[in-house]
Amino acid sequence: MTQDDVNEEPTETLSIDEIANAKETVSAAGFVVTDGPIAGSKYLLESGNSTLGRHPESSIFLDDITVSRRHAEILLSGDEARVEDVGSLNGTYLNQRQIDSSQRLVPGDVLQIGKFKLVYFQESQ
């Protein structure tokens, strides 16, 4: 052991319970569109409900006939985001599986609505 090893600051030790109960604060969350007419677009989500659809007043406006006017909703609450289909005709897909109930989103998930593919991202502090 060298003198440098002796003078180093000790590494912080966390218990399993502390790690399991750690809460990250989400500083930003949203989607990057990877496929569809608006590929490359980035949308930030606000806390609470966000709507996705063909209606011009949707939080994320997806202007294509393959999208229902009121297609899906995202609920961003604390450190969690959930997506739910709200009665669309063509369905909402999460990671290539059609959803029929509220599903939790994790960074990297791919949401498909009509011909649009949106990748979920989340930045935490």
KEKE-3310 file (N, C-alpha, C; in steps of 0.2 Angstrom, whole numbers, plus 5000, padded with zeros to 4 digits):
npx = (5004:5003:5008:4999:4987:4984:4980:4969:4951:4938:4927:4910:4898:4883:4868:4858:4845:4845:4849:4838:4828:4831:4827:4825:4825:4815:4821:4818:4808:4802:4799:4808:4805:4807:4803:4792:4783:4788:4800:4814:4810:4808:4800:4795:4788:4776:4773:4759:4745:4747:4742:4741:4739:4728:4721:4722:4724:4731:4744:4755:4755:4750:4750:4742:4732:4733:4732:4722:4710:4710:4721:4731:4737:4748:4754:4763:4771:4779:4792:4789:4782:4768:4759:4744:4732:4718:4706:4709:4708:4718:4726:4739:4756:4768:4785:4783:4772:4755:4746:4734:4731:4736:4753:4769:4783:4799:4816:4821:4811:4800:4787:4773:4763:4751:4760:4770:4785:4790:4803:4806:4813:4822:4828:4837:4840)
npy = (4994:5011:5028:5037:5029:5028:5041:5043:5048:5040:5028:5031:5021:5013:5006:4991:4994:5008:5011:5004:5012:5025:5040:5047:5063:5068:5079:5082:5076:5067:5065:5059:5060:5047:5040:5044:5058:5069:5066:5067:5078:5085:5083:5090:5084:5090:5091:5081:5077:5074:5075:5065:5065:5068:5079:5097:5104:5095:5090:5084:5085:5075:5074:5065:5053:5040:5042:5044:5057:5059:5050:5044:5046:5053:5052:5061:5060:5064:5054:5046:5040:5037:5028:5028:5021:5029:5024:5023:5020:5013:5008:5008:5006:4999:4997:4988:4980:4980:4990:4989:4994:5005:5009:5008:5020:5018:5025:5025:5017:5013:5021:5018:5026:5026:5030:5035:5034:5036:5039:5037:5048:5052:5063:5064:5070)
npz = (5000:4996:5000:4995:4993:5006:5010:5002:5001:5009:5002:4999:5007:5004:5011:5006:5007:5007:4994:4987:4990:4986:4978:4962:4955:4942:4930:4917:4904:4889:4872:4857:4840:4829:4817:4804:4797:4804:4809:4820:4827:4844:4859:4874:4890:4901:4918:4924:4914:4897:4880:4865:4848:4833:4834:4833:4845:4853:4865:4859:4843:4830:4814:4804:4795:4800:4814:4828:4832:4846:4853:4862:4880:4891:4907:4918:4932:4947:4948:4938:4922:4913:4900:4890:4880:4872:4867:4853:4835:4828:4837:4851:4852:4862:4862:4852:4855:4857:4868:4881:4892:4905:4905:4911:4907:4902:4900:4883:4878:4865:4857:4847:4837:4825:4810:4816:4826:4842:4854:4870:4883:4897:4909:4924:4941)
capx = (5000:5007:5006:4993:4982:4982:4977:4962:4945:4935:4921:4904:4895:4876:4865:4854:4839:4846:4849:4832:4823:4833:4822:4828:4820:4815:4821:4815:4806:4799:4800:4811:4802:4812:4800:4786:4784:4791:4806:4819:4807:4809:4794:4796:4782:4775:4770:4752:4742:4749:4738:4744:4733:4728:4718:4727:4726:4735:4750:4759:4751:4753:4745:4742:4726:4734:4732:4715:4711:4712:4724:4734:4738:4754:4754:4770:4770:4785:4798:4786:4778:4764:4756:4738:4728:4712:4701:4711:4706:4723:4730:4745:4761:4774:4790:4780:4766:4749:4744:4726:4730:4741:4760:4775:4788:4806:4820:4823:4805:4798:4780:4771:4756:4751:4766:4775:4788:4793:4808:4805:4819:4821:4834:4836:4845)
capy = (5000:5017:5033:5039:5025:5029:5047:5044:5049:5034:5028:5031:5015:5013:4999:4989:4998:5015:5010:5003:5018:5031:5043:5052:5068:5069:5086:5083:5069:5068:5060:5061:5056:5043:5038:5048:5065:5074:5063:5072:5082:5083:5085:5089:5083:5094:5087:5080:5074:5076:5071:5064:5064:5072:5085:5102:5106:5090:5092:5082:5085:5070:5076:5060:5050:5034:5044:5046:5064:5058:5044:5042:5051:5052:5055:5062:5062:5063:5051:5040:5042:5031:5029:5024:5022:5032:5022:5025:5015:5009:5006:5011:5001:5001:4992:4983:4977:4984:4991:4989:4997:5010:5006:5013:5021:5019:5028:5020:5014:5015:5022:5019:5029:5027:5029:5039:5031:5041:5036:5041:5050:5055:5066:5064:5073)
capz = (5000:4995:5004:4991:4995:5013:5010:4999:5004:5009:4997:5003:5007:5005:5012:5000:5008:5004:4986:4984:4992:4983:4973:4958:4953:4935:4928:4910:4901:4883:4866:4851:4835:4825:4811:4802:4794:4808:4812:4822:4832:4851:4863:4881:4893:4907:4924:4923:4908:4890:4875:4859:4843:4827:4836:4833:4852:4857:4867:4854:4837:4825:4809:4799:4795:4804:4821:4830:4835:4853:4852:4869:4885:4895:4914:4921:4940:4951:4944:4934:4916:4910:4893:4890:4874:4875:4862:4846:4830:4826:4843:4853:4853:4866:4861:4847:4858:4858:4875:4882:4899:4907:4905:4913:4902:4904:4895:4878:4876:4858:4857:4840:4836:4818:4807:4820:4832:4847:4859:4877:4886:4904:4912:4931:4945)
cpx = (5004:5004:4999:4987:4979:4978:4971:4956:4942:4929:4915:4900:4887:4873:4860:4847:4839:4846:4842:4827:4825:4828:4826:4823:4821:4816:4818:4813:4802:4800:4804:4808:4807:4810:4793:4788:4788:4797:4811:4816:4807:4803:4796:4789:4782:4772:4762:4751:4745:4745:4742:4739:4733:4724:4723:4728:4729:4741:4756:4755:4754:4748:4746:4735:4727:4733:4725:4716:4713:4715:4727:4735:4744:4753:4761:4769:4776:4790:4795:4782:4774:4760:4749:4734:4721:4706:4703:4708:4711:4727:4736:4749:4766:4779:4787:4775:4761:4747:4736:4725:4736:4748:4765:4780:4794:4811:4822:4817:4803:4790:4778:4764:4755:4757:4772:4778:4792:4797:4807:4812:4817:4827:4833:4841:4846)
cpy = (5006:5022:5037:5036:5026:5036:5048:5044:5042:5034:5027:5024:5016:5006:4998:4993:5005:5015:5009:5008:5025:5034:5048:5057:5069:5077:5087:5076:5071:5063:5063:5057:5053:5041:5043:5055:5070:5071:5068:5077:5080:5086:5084:5088:5088:5089:5086:5076:5077:5072:5070:5062:5069:5078:5091:5105:5101:5092:5090:5080:5080:5070:5070:5056:5043:5036:5046:5053:5064:5051:5041:5048:5048:5055:5055:5064:5060:5060:5045:5043:5036:5033:5025:5026:5024:5030:5024:5019:5010:5006:5010:5006:5003:4995:4986:4979:4981:4984:4991:4992:5002:5006:5011:5014:5021:5022:5023:5017:5017:5015:5023:5021:5030:5025:5032:5034:5036:5037:5040:5042:5053:5057:5066:5067:5069)
cpz = (5000:5000:5001:4993:5002:5014:5006:5003:5004:5004:5001:5002:5009:5006:5006:5001:5006:4997:4984:4985:4989:4977:4969:4956:4945:4933:4921:4907:4894:4878:4860:4845:4830:4818:4810:4799:4798:4812:4814:4827:4839:4855:4870:4885:4899:4912:4923:4917:4901:4885:4868:4854:4837:4828:4837:4840:4856:4859:4862:4848:4832:4819:4803:4800:4799:4812:4822:4833:4842:4854:4859:4873:4889:4902:4917:4928:4944:4946:4939:4928:4914:4904:4893:4883:4876:4869:4855:4842:4829:4831:4845:4855:4857:4865:4857:4849:4859:4865:4875:4889:4900:4908:4907:4907:4905:4899:4889:4875:4869:4858:4850:4840:4828:4815:4811:4826:4836:4852:4865:4880:4893:4907:4920:4935:4951)
residu = (MET:THR:GLN:ASP:ASP:VAL:ASN:GLU:GLU:PRO:THR:GLU:THR:LEU:SER:ILE:ASP:GLU:ILE:ALA:ASN:ALA:LYS:GLU:THR:VAL:SER:ALA:ALA:GLY:PHE:VAL:VAL:THR:ASP:GLY:PRO:ILE:ALA:GLY:SER:LYS:TYR:LEU:LEU:GLU:SER:GLY:ASN:SER:THR:LEU:GLY:ARG:HIS:PRO:GLU:SER:SER:ILE:PHE:LEU:ASP:ASP:ILE:THR:VAL:SER:ARG:ARG:HIS:ALA:GLU:ILE:LEU:LEU:SER:GLY:ASP:GLU:ALA:ARG:VAL:GLU:ASP:VAL:GLY:SER:LEU:ASN:GLY:THR:TYR:LEU:ASN:GLN:ARG:GLN:ILE:ASP:SER:SER:GLN:ARG:LEU:VAL:PRO:GLY:ASP:VAL:LEU:GLN:ILE:GLY:LYS:PHE:LYS:LEU:VAL:TYR:PHE:GLN:GLU:SER:GLN)
# end
